[in-house]
Amino acid sequence: MNNIATNYEHLAATVLKNIKKRNFTGSYAATAQEAREQMRALLQPGQTVAHGGSETLAALGICGLVEEAGCTYLDRSLAKSPQEKREYFARSVLADVYFMSSNAVTVDGELVNIDGAGNRVACLIHGPEKVVLVVGMNKVARDLDAALKRVKLEAAPPNCVRLGLTTPCSATGVCGDCHGEGCICCNTVITRHNRVPGRIHLILVGERLGY
């Protein structure tokens, strides 16, 4: 095991210890493949599964994983119109399992997310019976200040590039604190505690995943 992998394991153990006081459950996966196996183990045939937009989940093959589990997959990519997308978001609120990543996780166990449309953070806050966050260790930040800075510098700019948006950060690589039409930094949500025991589960992955 190399030094980075060992450090990730130690850091993950610290975060997973700290999330217990926040009423989250969690686990560590040394590799993306192990993470995929853990995700699969959380699913039961017949469940309805949805997910938020996430490069991490795309890299882990979320669509195939859900189909392998024999679940009903609410595929957001099939929406052909704004109305169909709205209907998808509405159905996602009642999903049995909702997968997402997190823009950042603090060492003390807080989840930090900045969203555009808000559907992803809405489902994190309320609705789906179980929410599973799959997060690469590259997204762990020292504290809330560092987590918010991470989102503005390392997550939002490349996401705007990916989405083809003409925001200041997509051109400069640095947040411009904009209010333009394509702004994806509309809603900031810090999840500090889970009121419903067992609802939020965090899988930390010992690899760089997502932005």
C-alpha atoms as an extended CHARMM CRD file, in Angstrom:
* protein
*
       211  EXT
         1         1  MET       CA              0.0000000000        0.0000000000        0.0000000000  PROA      1               0.0000000000
         2         2  ASN       CA              1.4820000000        3.3800000000       -0.9850000000  PROA      2               0.0000000000
         3         3  ASN       CA              1.6420000000        6.4000000000        1.3000000000  PROA      3               0.0000000000
         4         4  ILE       CA             -1.3580000000        8.1830000000       -0.2360000000  PROA      4               0.0000000000
         5         5  ALA       CA             -3.5430000000        5.0990000000        0.0580000000  PROA      5               0.0000000000
         6         6  THR       CA             -2.4830000000        4.6320000000        3.6790000000  PROA      6               0.0000000000
         7         7  ASN       CA             -3.2000000000        8.2750000000        4.4680000000  PROA      7               0.0000000000
         8         8  TYR       CA             -6.6240000000        8.0390000000        2.8020000000  PROA      8               0.0000000000
         9         9  GLU       CA             -7.4300000000        5.0320000000        4.9690000000  PROA      9               0.0000000000
        10        10  HSD       CA             -6.3900000000        6.8240000000        8.1540000000  PROA      10              0.0000000000
        11        11  LEU       CA             -8.2450000000       10.0220000000        7.2110000000  PROA      11              0.0000000000
        12        12  ALA       CA            -11.3740000000        8.0690000000        6.2940000000  PROA      12              0.0000000000
        13        13  ALA       CA            -11.3210000000        6.3550000000        9.6940000000  PROA      13              0.0000000000
        14        14  THR       CA            -11.2740000000        9.7910000000       11.3460000000  PROA      14              0.0000000000
        15        15  VAL       CA            -14.1920000000       11.0650000000        9.2590000000  PROA      15              0.0000000000
        16        16  LEU       CA            -16.2360000000        7.8910000000        9.7890000000  PROA      16              0.0000000000
        17        17  LYS       CA            -15.6990000000        8.1660000000       13.5390000000  PROA      17              0.0000000000
        18        18  ASN       CA            -16.9030000000       11.7670000000       13.4950000000  PROA      18              0.0000000000
        19        19  ILE       CA            -20.0460000000       11.1380000000       11.4540000000  PROA      19              0.0000000000
        20        20  LYS       CA            -21.4280000000        8.8630000000       14.1540000000  PROA      20              0.0000000000
        21        21  LYS       CA            -22.2100000000       11.8500000000       16.3920000000  PROA      21              0.0000000000
        22        22  ARG       CA            -24.1690000000       13.2860000000       13.4480000000  PROA      22              0.0000000000
        23        23  ASN       CA            -26.3120000000       10.1470000000       13.2260000000  PROA      23              0.0000000000
        24        24  PHE       CA            -24.8980000000        9.1550000000        9.8130000000  PROA      24              0.0000000000
        25        25  THR       CA            -23.7280000000        5.6670000000        8.9730000000  PROA      25              0.0000000000
        26        26  GLY       CA            -20.6990000000        5.1100000000        6.7790000000  PROA      26              0.0000000000
        27        27  SER       CA            -18.1150000000        2.7810000000        5.3290000000  PROA      27              0.0000000000
        28        28  TYR       CA            -14.7970000000        2.8810000000        3.5270000000  PROA      28              0.0000000000
        29        29  ALA       CA            -13.9530000000        1.3890000000        0.1430000000  PROA      29              0.0000000000
        30        30  ALA       CA            -10.2900000000        1.3370000000       -0.8320000000  PROA      30              0.0000000000
        31        31  THR       CA            -11.1110000000        1.2360000000       -4.5500000000  PROA      31              0.0000000000
        32        32  ALA       CA            -13.8670000000        2.2690000000       -6.9140000000  PROA      32              0.0000000000
        33        33  GLN       CA            -14.6790000000       -1.4020000000       -7.5020000000  PROA      33              0.0000000000
        34        34  GLU       CA            -15.1250000000       -1.9680000000       -3.7750000000  PROA      34              0.0000000000
        35        35  ALA       CA            -17.3750000000        1.0800000000       -3.6530000000  PROA      35              0.0000000000
        36        36  ARG       CA            -19.4920000000       -0.3270000000       -6.4510000000  PROA      36              0.0000000000
        37        37  GLU       CA            -19.8490000000       -3.6010000000       -4.5500000000  PROA      37              0.0000000000
        38        38  GLN       CA            -20.9360000000       -1.7480000000       -1.4160000000  PROA      38              0.0000000000
        39        39  MET       CA            -23.4900000000        0.2460000000       -3.3930000000  PROA      39              0.0000000000
        40        40  ARG       CA            -24.8700000000       -2.9540000000       -4.8850000000  PROA      40              0.0000000000
        41        41  ALA       CA            -25.1570000000       -4.5560000000       -1.4450000000  PROA      41              0.0000000000
        42        42  LEU       CA            -27.4080000000       -1.7170000000       -0.2820000000  PROA      42              0.0000000000
        43        43  LEU       CA            -30.0100000000       -2.4470000000       -2.9700000000  PROA      43              0.0000000000
        44        44  GLN       CA            -32.8770000000       -4.9140000000       -2.9360000000  PROA      44              0.0000000000
        45        45  PRO       CA            -34.8190000000       -6.1740000000       -5.9910000000  PROA      45              0.0000000000
        46        46  GLY       CA            -37.9460000000       -4.1550000000       -6.6830000000  PROA      46              0.0000000000
        47        47  GLN       CA            -36.7610000000       -0.9520000000       -5.0470000000  PROA      47              0.0000000000
        48        48  THR       CA            -37.0880000000        2.3500000000       -6.8750000000  PROA      48              0.0000000000
        49        49  VAL       CA            -33.7280000000        4.0580000000       -7.3060000000  PROA      49              0.0000000000
        50        50  ALA       CA            -32.8780000000        7.5900000000       -8.4130000000  PROA      50              0.0000000000
        51        51  HSD       CA            -29.7290000000        9.6840000000       -8.3470000000  PROA      51              0.0000000000
        52        52  GLY       CA            -28.4640000000       13.2180000000       -8.6630000000  PROA      52              0.0000000000
        53        53  GLY       CA            -26.1020000000       14.4750000000      -11.3270000000  PROA      53              0.0000000000
        54        54  SER       CA            -22.6370000000       13.1610000000      -10.4780000000  PROA      54              0.0000000000
        55        55  GLU       CA            -19.4330000000       12.4070000000      -12.3390000000  PROA      55              0.0000000000
        56        56  THR       CA            -18.5620000000       10.0260000000       -9.5120000000  PROA      56              0.0000000000
        57        57  LEU       CA            -21.6880000000        7.9490000000      -10.0370000000  PROA      57              0.0000000000
        58        58  ALA       CA            -21.2000000000        8.0030000000      -13.8060000000  PROA      58              0.0000000000
        59        59  ALA       CA            -17.6780000000        6.6460000000      -13.3710000000  PROA      59              0.0000000000
        60        60  LEU       CA            -19.0290000000        3.8650000000      -11.1550000000  PROA      60              0.0000000000
        61        61  GLY       CA            -21.6350000000        2.8510000000      -13.7380000000  PROA      61              0.0000000000
        62        62  ILE       CA            -24.7080000000        3.6870000000      -11.6920000000  PROA      62              0.0000000000
        63        63  CYS       CA            -27.1660000000        2.7280000000      -14.4550000000  PROA      63              0.0000000000
        64        64  GLY       CA            -25.8120000000       -0.8000000000      -14.9270000000  PROA      64              0.0000000000
        65        65  LEU       CA            -25.4850000000       -1.3230000000      -11.1880000000  PROA      65              0.0000000000
        66        66  VAL       CA            -29.1480000000       -0.5040000000      -10.5420000000  PROA      66              0.0000000000
        67        67  GLU       CA            -30.2930000000       -2.7420000000      -13.3870000000  PROA      67              0.0000000000
        68        68  GLU       CA            -28.1310000000       -5.6130000000      -12.1050000000  PROA      68              0.0000000000
        69        69  ALA       CA            -29.8660000000       -5.3000000000       -8.7340000000  PROA      69              0.0000000000
        70        70  GLY       CA            -33.3030000000       -5.7330000000      -10.3180000000  PROA      70              0.0000000000
        71        71  CYS       CA            -34.4570000000       -2.2850000000       -9.2430000000  PROA      71              0.0000000000
        72        72  THR       CA            -36.6950000000        0.2240000000      -10.9780000000  PROA      72              0.0000000000
        73        73  TYR       CA            -34.3430000000        2.8910000000      -12.2820000000  PROA      73              0.0000000000
        74        74  LEU       CA            -35.5700000000        6.4600000000      -12.6040000000  PROA      74              0.0000000000
        75        75  ASP       CA            -33.2870000000        7.4850000000      -15.4620000000  PROA      75              0.0000000000
        76        76  ARG       CA            -33.0260000000       11.2700000000      -15.5380000000  PROA      76              0.0000000000
        77        77  SER       CA            -31.3560000000       11.1970000000      -18.9550000000  PROA      77              0.0000000000
        78        78  LEU       CA            -34.5950000000       10.0210000000      -20.6140000000  PROA      78              0.0000000000
        79        79  ALA       CA            -36.4350000000       13.2870000000      -19.9460000000  PROA      79              0.0000000000
        80        80  LYS       CA            -37.2560000000       14.8910000000      -23.3010000000  PROA      80              0.0000000000
        81        81  SER       CA            -38.7320000000       18.1550000000      -22.0440000000  PROA      81              0.0000000000
        82        82  PRO       CA            -38.6740000000       20.4620000000      -19.0240000000  PROA      82              0.0000000000
        83        83  GLN       CA            -42.0190000000       18.9910000000      -17.9460000000  PROA      83              0.0000000000
        84        84  GLU       CA            -40.6930000000       15.4230000000      -18.1190000000  PROA      84              0.0000000000
        85        85  LYS       CA            -37.6390000000       16.4850000000      -16.1170000000  PROA      85              0.0000000000
        86        86  ARG       CA            -39.9160000000       18.0650000000      -13.5220000000  PROA      86              0.0000000000
        87        87  GLU       CA            -41.8800000000       14.8230000000      -13.3000000000  PROA      87              0.0000000000
        88        88  TYR       CA            -38.6500000000       12.8650000000      -12.8680000000  PROA      88              0.0000000000
        89        89  PHE       CA            -37.6010000000       15.1220000000      -10.0080000000  PROA      89              0.0000000000
        90        90  ALA       CA            -41.0180000000       14.6600000000       -8.3900000000  PROA      90              0.0000000000
        91        91  ARG       CA            -40.7990000000       10.8530000000       -8.5950000000  PROA      91              0.0000000000
        92        92  SER       CA            -37.2540000000       10.9330000000       -7.2100000000  PROA      92              0.0000000000
        93        93  VAL       CA            -38.5200000000       12.4080000000       -3.9500000000  PROA      93              0.0000000000
        94        94  LEU       CA            -40.3380000000        9.1240000000       -3.2550000000  PROA      94              0.0000000000
        95        95  ALA       CA            -37.4690000000        6.8290000000       -4.2660000000  PROA      95              0.0000000000
        96        96  ASP       CA            -36.4940000000        3.9860000000       -1.9440000000  PROA      96              0.0000000000
        97        97  VAL       CA            -32.8090000000        4.7530000000       -2.4870000000  PROA      97              0.0000000000
        98        98  TYR       CA            -31.2580000000        7.9760000000       -3.7520000000  PROA      98              0.0000000000
        99        99  PHE       CA            -27.5900000000        7.9930000000       -4.7780000000  PROA      99              0.0000000000
       100       100  MET       CA            -25.4980000000       11.1350000000       -4.9590000000  PROA      100             0.0000000000
       101       101  SER       CA            -22.0290000000       12.3960000000       -4.2280000000  PROA      101             0.0000000000
       102       102  SER       CA            -21.0870000000       15.3910000000       -2.1170000000  PROA      102             0.0000000000
       103       103  ASN       CA            -19.1330000000       18.4310000000       -3.2180000000  PROA      103             0.0000000000
       104       104  ALA       CA            -17.1410000000       18.1940000000       -0.0090000000  PROA      104             0.0000000000
       105       105  VAL       CA            -17.0650000000       16.4500000000        3.3720000000  PROA      105             0.0000000000
       106       106  THR       CA            -15.3420000000       18.0080000000        6.3490000000  PROA      106             0.0000000000
       107       107  VAL       CA            -13.0320000000       16.0380000000        8.6140000000  PROA      107             0.0000000000
       108       108  ASP       CA            -15.6110000000       16.5910000000       11.3430000000  PROA      108             0.0000000000
       109       109  GLY       CA            -18.2660000000       14.8900000000        9.2050000000  PROA      109             0.0000000000
       110       110  GLU       CA            -20.3570000000       17.7080000000        7.7380000000  PROA      110             0.0000000000
       111       111  LEU       CA            -21.6610000000       17.3400000000        4.1760000000  PROA      111             0.0000000000
       112       112  VAL       CA            -21.2380000000       20.4360000000        2.0130000000  PROA      112             0.0000000000
       113       113  ASN       CA            -23.1190000000       20.8390000000       -1.2600000000  PROA      113             0.0000000000
       114       114  ILE       CA            -23.7120000000       23.7500000000       -3.6110000000  PROA      114             0.0000000000
       115       115  ASP       CA            -26.3920000000       23.1490000000       -6.2330000000  PROA      115             0.0000000000
       116       116  GLY       CA            -27.9750000000       24.8340000000       -9.2210000000  PROA      116             0.0000000000
       117       117  ALA       CA            -31.4980000000       23.4770000000       -9.7310000000  PROA      117             0.0000000000
       118       118  GLY       CA            -31.6240000000       22.2060000000       -6.1640000000  PROA      118             0.0000000000
       119       119  ASN       CA            -33.1290000000       18.7860000000       -6.9040000000  PROA      119             0.0000000000
       120       120  ARG       CA            -30.0610000000       16.9740000000       -5.5870000000  PROA      120             0.0000000000
       121       121  VAL       CA            -29.8670000000       18.7860000000       -2.2490000000  PROA      121             0.0000000000
       122       122  ALA       CA            -33.6590000000       18.6520000000       -1.9290000000  PROA      122             0.0000000000
       123       123  CYS       CA            -33.5650000000       14.8490000000       -1.9510000000  PROA      123             0.0000000000
       124       124  LEU       CA            -30.6610000000       14.8520000000        0.4810000000  PROA      124             0.0000000000
       125       125  ILE       CA            -32.6980000000       16.9240000000        2.9070000000  PROA      125             0.0000000000
       126       126  HSD       CA            -36.0760000000       15.2120000000        2.5900000000  PROA      126             0.0000000000
       127       127  GLY       CA            -37.9560000000       12.5600000000        0.6520000000  PROA      127             0.0000000000
       128       128  PRO       CA            -36.1440000000        9.3570000000       -0.3600000000  PROA      128             0.0000000000
       129       129  GLU       CA            -36.1830000000        6.6430000000        2.2800000000  PROA      129             0.0000000000
       130       130  LYS       CA            -32.4060000000        6.1720000000        2.0800000000  PROA      130             0.0000000000
       131       131  VAL       CA            -29.7030000000        8.4790000000        0.7020000000  PROA      131             0.0000000000
       132       132  VAL       CA            -26.2950000000        7.0300000000       -0.1870000000  PROA      132             0.0000000000
       133       133  LEU       CA            -23.4320000000        9.4400000000       -0.8100000000  PROA      133             0.0000000000
       134       134  VAL       CA            -20.3860000000        8.0740000000       -2.6220000000  PROA      134             0.0000000000
       135       135  VAL       CA            -17.4380000000       10.4090000000       -2.1380000000  PROA      135             0.0000000000
       136       136  GLY       CA            -13.8250000000       10.2080000000       -3.2710000000  PROA      136             0.0000000000
       137       137  MET       CA            -11.2640000000       11.0680000000       -0.6020000000  PROA      137             0.0000000000
       138       138  ASN       CA            -10.1260000000       13.9950000000       -2.7560000000  PROA      138             0.0000000000
       139       139  LYS       CA            -13.2670000000       15.7860000000       -1.5410000000  PROA      139             0.0000000000
       140       140  VAL       CA            -12.4310000000       15.6830000000        2.1690000000  PROA      140             0.0000000000
       141       141  ALA       CA            -11.7180000000       19.1820000000        3.5070000000  PROA      141             0.0000000000
       142       142  ARG       CA            -10.2620000000       20.3530000000        6.8060000000  PROA      142             0.0000000000
       143       143  ASP       CA            -13.2840000000       22.4300000000        7.8650000000  PROA      143             0.0000000000
       144       144  LEU       CA            -16.3340000000       24.2620000000        6.5280000000  PROA      144             0.0000000000
       145       145  ASP       CA            -14.3220000000       27.1970000000        5.2240000000  PROA      145             0.0000000000
       146       146  ALA       CA            -11.9960000000       24.8900000000        3.3100000000  PROA      146             0.0000000000
       147       147  ALA       CA            -14.9580000000       22.8540000000        2.0390000000  PROA      147             0.0000000000
       148       148  LEU       CA            -16.7260000000       25.9010000000        0.6250000000  PROA      148             0.0000000000
       149       149  LYS       CA            -13.5120000000       27.1170000000       -0.9980000000  PROA      149             0.0000000000
       150       150  ARG       CA            -13.0190000000       23.6640000000       -2.4900000000  PROA      150             0.0000000000
       151       151  VAL       CA            -16.4340000000       23.7620000000       -4.1520000000  PROA      151             0.0000000000
       152       152  LYS       CA            -15.8420000000       27.2240000000       -5.5980000000  PROA      152             0.0000000000
       153       153  LEU       CA            -12.3870000000       26.3780000000       -6.9510000000  PROA      153             0.0000000000
       154       154  GLU       CA            -12.3190000000       22.6480000000       -7.6830000000  PROA      154             0.0000000000
       155       155  ALA       CA            -15.9300000000       21.5820000000       -8.2600000000  PROA      155             0.0000000000
       156       156  ALA       CA            -18.0190000000       24.3620000000       -9.7800000000  PROA      156             0.0000000000
       157       157  PRO       CA            -15.6150000000       25.5630000000      -12.5380000000  PROA      157             0.0000000000
       158       158  PRO       CA            -15.0480000000       22.1310000000      -14.1640000000  PROA      158             0.0000000000
       159       159  ASN       CA            -18.7390000000       21.3190000000      -13.8170000000  PROA      159             0.0000000000
       160       160  CYS       CA            -19.6180000000       24.4980000000      -15.7150000000  PROA      160             0.0000000000
       161       161  VAL       CA            -17.1470000000       23.5040000000      -18.4200000000  PROA      161             0.0000000000
       162       162  ARG       CA            -18.7030000000       20.0180000000      -18.5710000000  PROA      162             0.0000000000
       163       163  LEU       CA            -22.1740000000       21.5010000000      -18.9280000000  PROA      163             0.0000000000
       164       164  GLY       CA            -21.0880000000       23.9920000000      -21.5950000000  PROA      164             0.0000000000
       165       165  LEU       CA            -22.1130000000       27.0040000000      -19.5020000000  PROA      165             0.0000000000
       166       166  THR       CA            -20.7500000000       30.4800000000      -20.1650000000  PROA      166             0.0000000000
       167       167  THR       CA            -20.1490000000       31.4450000000      -16.5470000000  PROA      167             0.0000000000
       168       168  PRO       CA            -17.0840000000       33.4440000000      -15.4780000000  PROA      168             0.0000000000
       169       169  CYS       CA            -15.5780000000       30.4000000000      -13.7660000000  PROA      169             0.0000000000
       170       170  SER       CA            -15.8170000000       28.3000000000      -16.9300000000  PROA      170             0.0000000000
       171       171  ALA       CA            -13.4860000000       30.8010000000      -18.6090000000  PROA      171             0.0000000000
       172       172  THR       CA            -11.1700000000       31.6810000000      -15.7190000000  PROA      172             0.0000000000
       173       173  GLY       CA            -11.2360000000       28.5450000000      -13.5690000000  PROA      173             0.0000000000
       174       174  VAL       CA            -12.0690000000       30.6870000000      -10.5400000000  PROA      174             0.0000000000
       175       175  CYS       CA            -15.4890000000       31.4910000000       -9.0480000000  PROA      175             0.0000000000
       176       176  GLY       CA            -16.6900000000       34.9460000000      -10.0660000000  PROA      176             0.0000000000
       177       177  ASP       CA            -19.5530000000       34.9940000000       -7.5440000000  PROA      177             0.0000000000
       178       178  CYS       CA            -21.8450000000       35.4640000000      -10.5430000000  PROA      178             0.0000000000
       179       179  HSD       CA            -25.6120000000       35.8330000000      -10.8590000000  PROA      179             0.0000000000
       180       180  GLY       CA            -25.8040000000       34.8790000000      -14.5220000000  PROA      180             0.0000000000
       181       181  GLU       CA            -28.3380000000       32.6390000000      -16.2170000000  PROA      181             0.0000000000
       182       182  GLY       CA            -26.0160000000       29.6280000000      -16.1160000000  PROA      182             0.0000000000
       183       183  CYS       CA            -25.0430000000       29.9890000000      -12.4540000000  PROA      183             0.0000000000
       184       184  ILE       CA            -24.8910000000       26.6040000000      -10.7180000000  PROA      184             0.0000000000
       185       185  CYS       CA            -24.0290000000       28.0160000000       -7.2780000000  PROA      185             0.0000000000
       186       186  CYS       CA            -27.6080000000       28.8320000000       -6.3030000000  PROA      186             0.0000000000
       187       187  ASN       CA            -28.2040000000       26.7740000000       -3.1770000000  PROA      187             0.0000000000
       188       188  THR       CA            -25.6900000000       26.0630000000       -0.4280000000  PROA      188             0.0000000000
       189       189  VAL       CA            -26.6040000000       23.2200000000        1.9240000000  PROA      189             0.0000000000
       190       190  ILE       CA            -24.5870000000       22.1060000000        4.9320000000  PROA      190             0.0000000000
       191       191  THR       CA            -25.8500000000       18.8610000000        6.4330000000  PROA      191             0.0000000000
       192       192  ARG       CA            -24.6610000000       18.7130000000       10.0210000000  PROA      192             0.0000000000
       193       193  HSD       CA            -27.0180000000       16.0570000000       11.4380000000  PROA      193             0.0000000000
       194       194  ASN       CA            -29.2860000000       13.2560000000       10.2680000000  PROA      194             0.0000000000
       195       195  ARG       CA            -32.6120000000       13.2610000000       12.1000000000  PROA      195             0.0000000000
       196       196  VAL       CA            -33.7570000000        9.8380000000       10.7920000000  PROA      196             0.0000000000
       197       197  PRO       CA            -31.4340000000        7.0330000000       11.9640000000  PROA      197             0.0000000000
       198       198  GLY       CA            -29.9910000000        5.0260000000        9.0660000000  PROA      198             0.0000000000
       199       199  ARG       CA            -31.2920000000        7.3510000000        6.3390000000  PROA      199             0.0000000000
       200       200  ILE       CA            -27.9750000000        8.8830000000        5.2580000000  PROA      200             0.0000000000
       201       201  HSD       CA            -25.0750000000        6.5560000000        4.4900000000  PROA      201             0.0000000000
       202       202  LEU       CA            -21.6480000000        7.7940000000        3.4120000000  PROA      202             0.0000000000
       203       203  ILE       CA            -19.2650000000        5.6390000000        1.3690000000  PROA      203             0.0000000000
       204       204  LEU       CA            -15.7730000000        7.1340000000        1.3270000000  PROA      204             0.0000000000
       205       205  VAL       CA            -13.6140000000        5.8830000000       -1.5290000000  PROA      205             0.0000000000
       206       206  GLY       CA             -9.8020000000        5.7890000000       -1.4280000000  PROA      206             0.0000000000
       207       207  GLU       CA             -9.4620000000        7.1580000000       -4.9540000000  PROA      207             0.0000000000
       208       208  ARG       CA             -9.8670000000       10.5080000000       -6.6920000000  PROA      208             0.0000000000
       209       209  LEU       CA            -13.4280000000       10.5560000000       -7.9900000000  PROA      209             0.0000000000
       210       210  GLY       CA            -15.4680000000       13.4130000000       -9.4370000000  PROA      210             0.0000000000
       211       211  TYR       CA            -14.8070000000       17.1140000000       -9.0160000000  PROA      211             0.0000000000
